[in-house]
Each structure stands twice: as C-alpha cells, then as structure tokens.
Amino acid sequence: MLKLLAESKDERIEVITSASSEPEGMRETYTKVFNEIGYTNFDFLDICDEYLHSDFHFKRVEAAKTVFFTGGDQSRICRSLKQSVLTDLLKRKYQEEDGFMIAGTSAGAMCMPKIMIVEALNGEAMLEHDIELDTGLGFIENCIVDTHFVHRARFGRLAHAVILHQECWGI
C-alpha cells in the first residue's frame, strides 16, 4: 500500500502526525518504513492551533504531492484542521491537482469523510445512543470509514453509523 503514496520515490510527502499524542513515535515509525521502501522526500508536520495559518506549514502542504495522516485520535485531527486554511488548500489540491493524493491510516482514514465516527460507548454501538458521530474533514462524500475491525470489534459500530445515515456506504 505505501508504494502507492507517490508516483516517484522523490515526490514530496508530508506526514501529518496531529492525531497522535506521541508524534515523535510516529516520526520514528514512518521514517523507518519510508526509508525501507525507498522514499527520499518526506517530512513531518504536527499541526496544532497555533500553526494553522503559518506560511511555513501552508508552503509545505502546497508543495506536497501526497499528504498522509497518521493514526491516533480522529477528533484531534478535525479539531486542528476543520476550519483552517490548510484544509481549504488540501481540498483544492485534492479536487484540482493531477497526481495529488491525500491518504491516512486508522484515525487518519476515519477523518476523511463528511461524517466521522468519534466513538461508541460499548464498542459495538448497537443501542440507540451508544455512538457519537461528528463531521469529518469532508474529502469524501457518501461514506463512513471505520478501522480495526478484528482487534477492536468495530463492525457493529460501523453498521450502526450507516443505519443512522443510510445515504452512506460503510467502509
């Protein structure tokens, strides 16, 4: 999967670690993985509120061919980015720029749709008020993304979210 992040191993990849409470750990993990694969042009951004309008961050995202969101807490990503100029830039690049890719794993994937699962009280979320949904970043319409089905038994909460939003596919 990671080989598909960029057409060339020299194209710029920005890895956004804002979802993680341990961004340095993410930096170590992805540096090792990207080096093993042979990517040569990547760096890390831990974007928080004070940096949302930073020219430095804006220029780095603008120059990227791929922006990759790591795992952690999808709500942390959305709190940081939902109303920012960086999100506007990402949406413009995603919709208009040939060859641009936006990707994520775990929380980084869950925050991509318009509707995002925040949490479920009992894991399976099959009772009426056991699931909490919020708006995600809105890069994808008509689907809801969840992750970790086997290890965290999340199939029920995805099914519940789709029942609540029948216009959406569950991924």
BAFI-3210 file (N, C-alpha, C; in Angstrom, 3 decimals, decimal comma, padded with zeros to 6 digits):
// residues 171
n [1|2|3|4|5|6|7|8|9|10|11|12|13|14|15|16|17|18|19|20|21|22|23|24|25|26|27|28|29|30|31|32|33|34|35|36|37|38|39|40|41|42|43|44|45|46|47|48|49|50|51|52|53|54|55|56|57|58|59|60|61|62|63|64|65|66|67|68|69|70|71|72|73|74|75|76|77|78|79|80|81|82|83|84|85|86|87|88|89|90|91|92|93|94|95|96|97|98|99|100|101|102|103|104|105|106|107|108|109|110|111|112|113|114|115|116|117|118|119|120|121|122|123|124|125|126|127|128|129|130|131|132|133|134|135|136|137|138|139|140|141|142|143|144|145|146|147|148|149|150|151|152|153|154|155|156|157|158|159|160|161|162|163|164|165|166|167|168|169|170|171]
n.u [000,821|001,895|003,645|002,139|001,810|003,071|003,894|006,546|009,501|010,797|009,025|007,376|006,269|004,180|003,785|001,295|001,108|-000,710|-002,867|-001,867|-000,952|001,607|003,629|006,378|006,943|005,463|006,886|009,347|008,529|007,388|009,508|011,343|009,871|009,337|011,953|012,828|011,217|012,129|011,487|012,443|011,884|010,389|008,648|007,608|004,694|003,361|000,591|-000,913|-003,270|-001,906|-000,383|-001,997|-002,361|000,098|002,617|004,803|003,877|001,756|003,092|004,606|002,628|001,435|003,460|003,536|003,064|001,762|-000,215|-000,236|-002,048|-001,457|-002,310|-004,213|-006,096|-008,998|-010,652|-008,919|-007,467|-009,520|-010,349|-008,086|-007,869|-010,323|-011,602|-009,634|-007,229|-005,474|-006,956|-008,693|-006,809|-005,898|-008,289|-008,686|-006,371|-006,820|-009,148|-008,454|-005,765|-003,780|-002,548|-002,199|-002,365|-004,275|-004,104|-004,502|-004,108|-005,855|-007,048|-006,413|-007,575|-010,226|-011,061|-011,445|-014,022|-017,197|-018,910|-018,051|-017,067|-016,848|-016,744|-017,823|-019,891|-020,129|-018,444|-019,531|-021,802|-024,668|-026,989|-029,460|-028,333|-025,601|-023,499|-021,268|-021,227|-019,676|-018,823|-016,493|-013,484|-014,419|-013,521|-014,449|-017,534|-020,664|-019,898|-018,830|-016,072|-014,468|-012,134|-009,873|-011,326|-011,116|-009,340|-010,494|-013,180|-015,182|-017,186|-019,952|-020,356|-019,820|-021,845|-024,045|-023,642|-024,036|-026,681|-027,868|-027,238|-028,275|-027,743|-025,123|-022,209|-020,633|-017,319]
n.v [-001,191|001,304|001,827|003,045|005,676|007,776|008,697|008,776|007,997|010,206|012,279|014,806|014,067|014,858|014,133|014,125|014,313|014,978|013,633|011,954|011,411|011,053|012,254|012,071|009,342|008,447|009,706|008,350|005,704|005,988|007,134|005,039|003,094|004,452|004,927|002,263|001,497|003,223|005,878|009,257|011,919|013,162|014,520|015,647|016,980|018,340|019,588|022,108|024,330|026,843|026,878|026,873|028,892|029,375|030,448|028,847|026,171|026,146|026,503|024,154|022,143|022,952|022,387|019,663|016,403|014,335|014,018|012,610|011,275|010,222|007,639|007,756|009,928|010,711|012,882|014,780|015,478|016,688|018,768|020,364|020,984|021,453|024,036|025,470|027,262|025,498|023,167|024,056|024,444|021,771|020,554|021,926|021,125|018,352|018,187|019,485|019,177|017,312|014,102|014,516|013,207|012,337|010,728|008,262|006,454|004,399|006,548|008,609|007,837|007,643|010,261|011,400|011,320|013,113|012,533|011,347|008,760|009,174|007,928|004,913|003,861|001,216|-000,257|-002,000|-000,515|-000,787|000,041|002,644|005,278|004,868|005,604|008,062|010,537|012,853|015,734|015,111|015,822|016,066|015,256|013,108|012,111|010,601|008,248|006,365|005,819|003,253|001,556|-001,108|-003,577|-006,337|-006,455|-004,619|-005,047|-003,634|-003,763|-003,620|-000,964|000,485|-000,499|000,476|003,265|003,545|002,734|004,893|006,844|006,335|007,066|006,714|004,726|002,077|001,790]
n.w [000,000|000,819|-001,234|-003,087|-002,444|-003,740|-007,081|-007,811|-006,019|-005,204|-004,996|-003,059|000,192|002,777|006,094|008,358|011,736|013,661|014,836|016,720|020,132|020,617|018,706|018,068|018,208|016,036|014,024|014,163|013,521|010,880|009,506|009,479|008,002|005,536|004,669|004,320|002,181|000,275|-000,153|-000,478|-000,045|002,283|005,108|008,385|009,904|012,764|013,344|015,136|016,767|016,883|014,600|012,379|010,503|009,524|007,328|006,755|007,201|005,384|002,901|002,837|002,682|000,333|-001,516|-001,507|-002,980|-001,919|000,964|004,057|006,704|009,970|012,386|015,484|017,221|015,718|016,198|017,168|014,888|013,370|015,084|014,953|012,217|010,869|010,352|008,995|006,924|005,834|005,450|003,482|001,443|001,120|000,227|-002,187|-003,619|-003,674|-005,231|-007,615|-008,458|-010,543|-009,896|-007,182|-003,890|-001,069|001,976|004,603|007,698|009,988|012,407|010,719|008,334|009,085|009,499|007,026|005,563|005,203|007,284|010,438|012,629|016,030|018,575|020,294|022,854|023,886|022,299|020,264|019,689|019,334|020,503|020,875|021,629|021,711|020,093|018,855|016,498|014,250|012,239|009,710|007,863|005,281|002,727|001,352|000,097|001,022|002,429|005,296|007,293|009,081|011,256|012,311|012,704|013,506|015,786|017,509|017,430|015,753|013,843|014,358|015,203|012,879|011,232|012,661|012,399|009,644|009,431|010,702|008,871|006,081|003,497|003,117|002,408|004,165|005,006]
ca.u [000,000|002,709|004,292|001,216|001,665|003,585|004,303|008,003|010,004|011,367|007,968|007,231|005,224|004,074|003,116|000,704|001,058|-001,541|-003,801|-001,168|-000,479|003,051|004,076|007,760|006,866|005,020|008,014|010,303|007,938|007,247|010,848|011,889|009,106|009,568|013,338|012,885|010,572|012,962|011,073|013,557|011,478|009,254|008,877|006,504|004,052|002,443|-000,126|-001,851|-003,961|-001,020|000,263|-002,971|-002,256|001,523|003,101|005,706|003,066|000,997|004,005|004,978|001,487|001,259|004,490|003,433|002,288|000,974|-000,336|-000,605|-002,422|-001,203|-003,343|-004,294|-007,449|-009,547|-011,202|-007,795|-007,205|-010,602|-010,278|-006,976|-007,894|-011,637|-011,899|-008,356|-006,847|-004,799|-007,986|-009,116|-005,740|-005,948|-009,473|-008,424|-005,390|-007,471|-010,134|-007,987|-004,376|-003,497|-001,497|-002,146|-003,029|-004,453|-004,250|-004,377|-004,283|-006,577|-007,740|-006,144|-008,567|-011,570|-011,421|-011,587|-015,382|-018,012|-019,424|-016,968|-017,340|-015,975|-016,581|-019,016|-019,797|-019,938|-017,651|-020,380|-022,705|-025,914|-028,127|-029,814|-027,460|-024,270|-022,494|-021,117|-020,768|-019,389|-018,406|-015,080|-012,881|-015,271|-012,874|-015,208|-018,978|-021,471|-019,369|-018,317|-014,914|-014,036|-010,918|-009,573|-012,496|-010,819|-008,743|-011,331|-014,582|-015,890|-018,154|-021,264|-020,482|-019,920|-023,204|-024,945|-023,465|-024,654|-028,136|-028,247|-027,011|-028,464|-027,217|-023,682|-021,616|-019,701|-016,029]
ca.v [000,000|002,510|002,089|003,816|007,031|008,754|008,077|008,678|007,966|011,522|013,281|015,283|013,516|015,458|013,234|014,922|013,473|015,681|012,728|011,186|012,054|010,811|012,488|011,616|007,913|008,326|010,137|007,233|004,582|006,265|007,343|003,696|002,461|005,149|004,651|000,879|001,455|003,986|007,268|010,131|013,306|013,225|015,175|015,502|018,172|018,167|020,857|022,449|025,595|027,996|026,793|026,694|029,934|029,593|030,375|027,697|024,964|026,291|026,265|022,736|021,386|023,360|021,743|018,207|015,598|013,453|014,336|011,365|011,451|009,032|007,257|008,404|010,349|011,434|014,156|015,716|015,987|017,591|019,990|021,174|021,364|021,600|025,401|026,128|027,491|024,285|022,259|024,622|024,124|020,329|020,272|022,434|020,246|017,058|018,292|020,116|018,922|015,977|013,359|014,763|012,172|012,502|009,369|008,148|005,149|004,427|007,833|009,406|007,451|007,872|011,687|011,858|011,568|014,198|012,021|010,623|008,117|009,679|006,801|004,143|003,595|-000,198|-000,912|-002,433|000,602|-001,257|000,654|003,914|006,427|004,350|006,005|009,501|010,919|014,279|015,988|014,928|016,853|016,235|014,965|012,038|012,177|009,376|007,052|006,478|004,926|002,777|000,746|-002,052|-004,432|-007,578|-006,229|-003,777|-005,455|-002,413|-003,901|-003,163|000,496|000,960|-000,820|001,418|004,579|003,507|002,708|006,274|007,650|005,331|007,567|006,465|003,395|001,800|001,305]
ca.w [000,000|000,917|-002,512|-003,910|-001,919|-004,694|-008,345|-007,781|-004,645|-004,915|-004,830|-001,689|001,051|004,108|007,025|009,431|012,936|014,641|015,505|017,742|021,360|020,612|017,321|017,868|017,924|014,644|013,194|014,136|012,791|009,453|008,930|009,225|006,920|004,271|004,256|003,829|000,874|-000,641|-000,308|-000,113|000,109|003,191|006,390|009,320|010,450|013,889|013,241|016,202|016,515|016,684|013,299|011,307|009,491|009,325|005,943|006,685|007,037|004,143|001,782|002,802|002,172|-001,062|-002,334|-001,397|-003,936|-001,065|002,382|004,737|008,103|010,779|013,325|016,790|017,568|014,576|016,654|017,292|013,531|012,968|015,902|014,473|010,805|010,225|009,887|008,715|005,531|005,362|004,945|002,194|000,496|000,858|-000,598|-003,539|-004,254|-003,866|-006,296|-008,844|-008,836|-011,063|-009,221|-005,734|-003,109|000,363|002,486|006,046|008,306|011,251|012,583|009,524|007,329|009,616|009,465|005,642|005,073|005,748|008,559|011,096|013,911|017,089|019,478|020,636|024,285|024,216|021,260|019,157|019,404|018,731|021,171|020,243|021,887|022,022|019,113|018,671|015,168|014,084|010,869|009,427|007,011|004,112|001,445|000,712|000,330|000,961|003,070|006,656|007,387|010,399|011,172|013,412|012,908|014,219|017,102|018,374|017,252|015,384|012,754|014,816|015,238|011,501|010,785|013,333|011,775|008,317|009,656|011,015|007,659|005,043|002,222|003,132|002,404|005,263|004,508]
c.u [000,864|003,419|003,408|001,066|002,136|004,025|005,807|008,451|010,648|010,300|007,744|006,031|005,288|003,239|002,614|000,440|000,131|-002,513|-003,167|-000,821|001,028|003,607|005,517|007,808|006,423|006,146|009,031|009,778|007,917|008,576|011,456|011,189|009,398|010,989|013,475|012,285|011,386|012,500|012,176|013,136|010,222|009,661|007,568|006,009|003,151|001,716|-001,058|-002,369|-003,026|-000,364|-000,707|-002,850|-000,797|001,893|004,003|004,928|002,296|001,881|004,423|003,845|001,266|002,246|004,359|002,646|001,396|000,958|-000,939|-000,871|-002,187|-002,403|-003,234|-005,745|-007,995|-010,149|-010,108|-007,447|-008,254|-010,616|-009,200|-007,221|-009,231|-011,893|-010,635|-008,128|-006,104|-005,803|-008,508|-008,091|-005,766|-007,134|-009,266|-007,455|-006,036|-008,419|-009,540|-006,604|-004,168|-002,352|-001,387|-002,915|-003,123|-004,785|-004,140|-004,557|-004,986|-007,342|-007,552|-007,076|-009,978|-012,007|-011,711|-013,029|-016,042|-018,575|-018,358|-017,473|-016,337|-015,688|-017,907|-018,857|-019,518|-019,131|-018,468|-021,424|-024,013|-027,164|-028,277|-028,807|-026,026|-023,178|-022,478|-020,507|-020,522|-019,050|-016,896|-014,586|-013,617|-014,601|-013,666|-016,672|-019,544|-020,784|-018,957|-017,219|-014,698|-012,868|-010,845|-010,746|-012,202|-010,348|-009,630|-012,824|-015,487|-016,921|-019,520|-021,404|-020,530|-021,315|-024,211|-024,850|-024,146|-026,180|-028,641|-028,124|-027,065|-028,034|-025,721|-023,339|-020,732|-018,432|-015,138]
c.v [001,254|002,831|002,938|005,258|008,106|008,019|007,852|008,708|009,287|012,602|013,573|014,663|014,259|014,524|014,080|014,007|014,035|014,779|012,044|012,022|011,872|011,003|012,034|010,118|007,656|008,682|008,997|006,082|004,837|006,581|005,996|003,056|003,119|004,939|003,241|000,763|002,213|005,403|008,168|011,551|013,390|013,961|015,153|016,861|017,752|019,495|021,012|023,858|026,755|028,005|026,789|027,726|030,285|029,465|029,164|026,413|024,992|025,970|024,808|021,879|021,710|022,644|020,214|017,598|014,620|014,036|013,108|011,661|010,145|008,738|008,008|008,673|011,216|012,777|015,208|016,311|017,028|018,868|020,929|021,753|021,793|022,982|026,158|026,346|026,282|023,283|022,756|024,304|022,643|019,972|020,740|021,515|018,898|017,093|018,725|019,684|017,477|015,337|013,611|013,669|012,604|011,120|009,382|006,720|005,336|005,748|008,735|009,067|007,802|009,325|012,189|012,140|012,785|013,810|011,118|009,992|008,653|008,563|006,085|003,694|002,137|-000,950|-001,297|-001,391|000,172|-000,705|002,094|005,046|006,004|004,794|007,532|009,759|012,424|014,505|015,799|016,056|017,038|016,020|013,939|012,195|010,754|008,112|007,397|005,429|004,539|001,826|-000,223|-002,983|-005,660|-007,288|-005,439|-004,023|-004,285|-002,573|-003,347|-001,659|001,091|000,695|000,163|002,800|004,630|003,420|004,124|007,203|006,711|005,800|007,268|004,985|003,266|001,185|000,984]
c.w [000,000|-000,391|-003,414|-003,437|-002,882|-005,944|-008,395|-006,330|-004,247|-004,727|-003,351|-001,000|002,378|004,967|008,192|010,617|014,004|015,391|016,705|018,961|021,499|019,197|017,062|017,566|016,496|013,696|013,062|013,291|011,292|008,778|008,570|008,020|005,575|003,768|003,694|002,433|-000,168|-000,909|000,236|000,230|000,976|004,458|007,169|009,795|011,598|014,021|014,428|015,929|016,201|015,308|012,116|010,193|009,202|007,845|005,740|006,421|005,722|002,940|001,691|002,254|000,700|-001,983|-002,373|-002,554|-003,179|000,339|003,043|006,210|008,863|011,671|014,634|017,118|016,430|014,984|016,794|015,927|013,160|013,789|015,372|013,093|010,229|009,644|009,499|007,219|004,971|004,811|003,608|001,113|000,127|-000,040|-002,030|-004,268|-004,597|-005,068|-007,631|-009,323|-009,290|-010,281|-007,733|-005,019|-001,661|000,900|003,998|006,493|009,647|011,386|011,374|008,377|007,800|009,515|008,051|005,199|005,725|007,114|009,159|012,392|014,920|018,080|019,661|022,082|024,608|023,157|020,052|018,769|018,770|019,423|020,703|020,444|022,216|021,057|019,014|017,299|015,151|012,618|010,770|008,543|005,694|002,771|000,651|001,092|000,382|001,455|004,492|006,768|008,839|010,191|012,345|013,733|013,755|015,640|018,048|018,171|016,880|014,274|013,150|014,821|013,830|010,954|011,391|012,689|010,404|008,429|009,942|009,807|006,454|003,660|002,070|003,030|003,627|004,710|005,693]
res [m|l|k|l|l|a|e|s|k|d|e|r|i|e|v|i|t|s|a|s|s|e|p|e|g|m|r|e|t|y|t|k|v|f|n|e|i|g|y|t|n|f|d|f|l|d|i|c|d|e|y|l|h|s|d|f|h|f|k|r|v|e|a|a|k|t|v|f|f|t|g|g|d|q|s|r|i|c|r|s|l|k|q|s|v|l|t|d|l|l|k|r|k|y|q|e|e|d|g|f|m|i|a|g|t|s|a|g|a|m|c|m|p|k|i|m|i|v|e|a|l|n|g|e|a|m|l|e|h|d|i|e|l|d|t|g|l|g|f|i|e|n|c|i|v|d|t|h|f|v|h|r|a|r|f|g|r|l|a|h|a|v|i|l|h|q|e|c|w|g|i]
***
